[in-house]
Amino acid sequence: MNQDPKYLSYLKFSSLGLEMGLAIFAGVWIGQLFDQHFHTAPWGQMFWALAGIGAAFKAIWRSLKNLQKMNQENQKNDPSQRPD
């Protein structure tokens, strides 16, 4: 197995798709439970589905910020990767 720290650092981003799918699924599921309990269909499910989509976009944003930070650190440590 490759023990390169750069290789291992990118493994953090491999779970992004799973995190997005689970956030949206959880939002829809909570919305269904909310609508069943309070008889507010379809508003609860739409609200919680949008909340799940928002959580998925937040996960993307957080991952992009982490990637940007990691790239900046790599450029500081490796002068050959700096643009001229």
Secondary structure per residue as TSV (DSSP state, phi and psi in degrees):
chain	resnum	aa	ss	phi	psi
A	1	M	-	360.0	138.6
A	2	N	-	-72.9	123.6
A	3	Q	-	-102.6	19.2
A	4	D	-	-63.3	124.6
A	5	P	H	-59.6	-34.2
A	6	K	H	-64.7	-41.6
A	7	Y	H	-62.3	-45.4
A	8	L	H	-69.2	-30.6
A	9	S	H	-67.5	-28.6
A	10	Y	G	-79.4	-11.8
A	11	L	G	-66.6	-21.4
A	12	K	G	-58.9	-31.1
A	13	F	G	-87.0	-6.4
A	14	S	G	-72.0	-20.1
A	15	S	G	-93.9	5.3
A	16	L	H	-61.3	-43.4
A	17	G	H	-62.7	-41.5
A	18	L	H	-65.0	-42.1
A	19	E	H	-63.2	-40.7
A	20	M	H	-65.1	-47.2
A	21	G	H	-61.6	-42.0
A	22	L	H	-67.5	-36.5
A	23	A	H	-64.2	-44.1
A	24	I	H	-68.7	-43.8
A	25	F	H	-59.8	-44.6
A	26	A	H	-63.7	-39.0
A	27	G	H	-62.6	-45.4
A	28	V	H	-64.6	-42.0
A	29	W	H	-65.1	-45.6
A	30	I	H	-62.7	-39.7
A	31	G	H	-61.1	-40.8
A	32	Q	H	-63.7	-44.3
A	33	L	H	-62.5	-41.1
A	34	F	H	-61.4	-46.0
A	35	D	H	-66.3	-37.5
A	36	Q	H	-66.5	-39.0
A	37	H	H	-76.2	-42.1
A	38	F	H	-103.1	-0.3
A	39	H	T	53.4	52.2
A	40	T	-	-116.3	19.7
A	41	A	T	-55.4	141.4
A	42	P	T	-97.2	10.8
A	43	W	H	-67.0	-41.3
A	44	G	H	-63.1	-44.0
A	45	Q	H	-66.5	-39.5
A	46	M	H	-65.1	-43.0
A	47	F	H	-62.3	-49.4
A	48	W	H	-71.4	-30.1
A	49	A	H	-65.3	-42.3
A	50	L	H	-64.9	-35.8
A	51	A	H	-64.0	-39.7
A	52	G	H	-64.8	-40.1
A	53	I	H	-65.3	-39.6
A	54	G	H	-60.9	-41.2
A	55	A	H	-65.0	-36.6
A	56	A	H	-65.4	-42.7
A	57	F	H	-65.9	-34.3
A	58	K	H	-64.6	-37.8
A	59	A	H	-64.1	-40.1
A	60	I	H	-63.2	-46.6
A	61	W	H	-59.5	-45.7
A	62	R	H	-62.4	-41.2
A	63	S	H	-66.5	-39.6
A	64	L	H	-65.8	-39.2
A	65	K	H	-64.8	-41.5
A	66	N	H	-64.2	-40.2
A	67	L	H	-64.8	-41.9
A	68	Q	H	-62.6	-43.5
A	69	K	H	-63.5	-42.2
A	70	M	H	-64.6	-40.0
A	71	N	H	-66.5	-38.5
A	72	Q	H	-64.6	-40.4
A	73	E	H	-65.1	-38.7
A	74	N	H	-65.1	-37.8
A	75	Q	H	-68.5	-34.6
A	76	K	H	-68.0	-36.5
A	77	N	H	-82.6	-23.6
A	78	D	-	-125.3	95.9
A	79	P	G	-62.5	-21.7
A	80	S	G	-70.9	-16.3
A	81	Q	G	-91.9	-2.8
A	82	R	S	-73.0	139.6
A	83	P	-	-72.9	149.4
A	84	D	-	-78.5	360.0
